[in-house]
Amino acid sequence: MLQDAGRRDEAIMYFRRAVEIDPELYTSRIALGNALHKRGDIANSEAEVNLRCAIALRPDSLDAHELLASVLYQQARTLEVAETVHNMQRIKHADGKSILLALLLPALYQSTQEIMQVREDLVRKIDELLEGPPLSVSDPVTEIRITPFYLAYHGLNDCEIQKRIVQLCRKAYRPACNSPLPLRPRSRRIRIGFVSMHFRLHSIGRINHGFISALRRDKFEVTVFSLTRHDDALARKIRADSDHYVQFDGEPLARIEQVIAGHEMDVLFYCDVGMDALSYFLAYSRLAPLQCVSWGHPDTTGIDTLDVFVSAYALELPEAGAHYSEELVRLPAWIMPGYQCPPQPTSLKPRSAFGLGNDSHIYACPQSLFKIHPDFDRAIAEILREDPRGEVVFLEGRHAHLGEMLRQRLDRTIPDVKGRIRFLPGLSWQDYLNLISISDVMLDPFHFGGGNTTYESLAMGIPVVTLPSRFLRGRFSLGCYLKMGMTECVAGTTAQYAETTLRLGTDADYRHFVVNKIAETRSVLFDNYEMVKALETFLEHACSSTRA
């Protein structure tokens, strides 16, 4: 009851006390494991320990296995997830778990050869299920539970594989809302609904708040569908800046579909699809005449009920339409609407506070570790071999398992420089900005680069070196520089990437020149609402076409 009332920490205290009184009580173990898991403390092993104890006490408990698999998946321990799900299948077979096992991908790779093998295995598993007996899944959010999230980090065109995945999921799952919708009256404002799990202090919240707040209210009626409960400063601002705010909190997928359908939207704008199972499988339904997805998770979805992928001319190659199952719409504007410039730290901790050398050249890459592609190792090696004072910094954050996997890879691929590669724990927002500010150069990883990180680095006046990829997910930093009118930090090859980084790191005069140029030009990136106007124009035309 305490947990249901939002008093989770208090509930955890009582569950711990129950476990102390009787360590062999299954209900106390699973209740504590569940509460700790829901609190979201990924790095804490206590949830896993209690769930494994629950399974030892009741080996046939599907609930305990399900929770353990979820805990392990949050930690990107996908091999152990697979082992746990296989155990569930031995207890009781479920078609949703067969699909989960097919879609389960590693978060980090030891080589490009491993990536290619994983993709081949994925296609083979999908085809086996497509060619096999009928499948049945009533609620994919609770039965399949995952999305092909990590596919986007392979650095390849995912369009055909994503479409195949959707074909498999549609074989098993038929949403109730999947028929063409009646035309809406033309006399009123366009009703647009923004959908996400992440309307909070999160990259998705920061990217999309500008749309929600600035769309013209004489033309648009804005509804926000928050797929879970949030109550931080940005969440409250998003709520205040919407005309209608609909918040869900654990309702099943079918109920959420009914509620959204009942609002009779003209447009549903999915801010991200692929980062969580709820928004991913919600997008399988037809809930508005026009359904759009955008760059929150910048990869095609393969979902045939998503009509349009909203992007920008500055970020897409001429042939980029082949990268998407959706119709690619390139808007003639900059892509981050109304993005707020983060404040400079009021006081800076020294490098020594982060375990870094005061006289070193700091090359920071504070990205999620699953972005660190095997191809990036060569660039790190060239930088550190040419600069004996260089240190490369990664953020391990809450994913200790990924940190260990990346260390093992770097020990094998670039052992001669591994001693100058640092891994920092998770940082507060202020310490994160502090780290950026005391670095010499920011490294934009390829083939999936930074978005928010690039904005934050340029706001702090720190150069970001980038090697643009063929795909949207590796072209955000390029887009920033094109908007700023500067190309000094944009490379065309891995060798140029290393050369550019080294010049910025070791040549103080050149770095001063580039930093000054960033300071003179970066203002165009912030509080820029061009994209809102471009989206308005597109939606007005698209809705007129839909109604015609």
GIKA-V323323 format. One record per run of one state. SS is the DSSP state (H for helix, E for strand, - for the rest). FROM is the first residue (numbers start at 1). TO is the last residue. If there is no record, write none. Layout:
ss=SS from=FROM to=TO
ss=SS from=FROM to=TO
//
This chain:
ss=- from=1 to=7
ss=H from=8 to=21
ss=- from=22 to=25
ss=H from=26 to=39
ss=- from=40 to=45
ss=H from=46 to=57
ss=- from=58 to=61
ss=H from=62 to=74
ss=- from=75 to=77
ss=H from=78 to=91
ss=- from=92 to=94
ss=H from=95 to=103
ss=- from=104 to=111
ss=H from=112 to=131
ss=- from=132 to=139
ss=H from=140 to=143
ss=- from=144 to=148
ss=H from=149 to=154
ss=- from=155 to=158
ss=H from=159 to=172
ss=- from=173 to=189
ss=E from=190 to=196
ss=- from=197 to=202
ss=H from=203 to=214
ss=- from=215 to=219
ss=E from=220 to=226
ss=- from=227 to=232
ss=H from=233 to=241
ss=- from=242 to=243
ss=E from=244 to=247
ss=- from=248 to=252
ss=H from=253 to=262
ss=- from=263 to=266
ss=E from=267 to=270
ss=- from=271 to=276
ss=H from=277 to=282
ss=- from=283 to=289
ss=E from=290 to=293
ss=- from=294 to=294
ss=H from=295 to=297
ss=- from=298 to=307
ss=E from=308 to=312
ss=H from=313 to=315
ss=- from=316 to=319
ss=H from=320 to=323
ss=- from=324 to=326
ss=E from=327 to=331
ss=- from=332 to=350
ss=H from=351 to=354
ss=- from=355 to=360
ss=E from=361 to=365
ss=- from=366 to=368
ss=H from=369 to=371
ss=- from=372 to=375
ss=H from=376 to=386
ss=- from=387 to=389
ss=E from=390 to=397
ss=- from=398 to=399
ss=H from=400 to=413
ss=- from=414 to=417
ss=H from=418 to=420
ss=E from=421 to=425
ss=- from=426 to=428
ss=H from=429 to=437
ss=- from=438 to=440
ss=E from=441 to=443
ss=- from=444 to=451
ss=H from=452 to=459
ss=- from=460 to=463
ss=E from=464 to=467
ss=- from=468 to=471
ss=H from=472 to=474
ss=- from=475 to=475
ss=H from=476 to=484
ss=- from=485 to=489
ss=E from=490 to=491
ss=- from=492 to=493
ss=H from=494 to=506
ss=- from=507 to=507
ss=H from=508 to=525
ss=- from=526 to=529
ss=H from=530 to=547
ss=- from=548 to=548
//
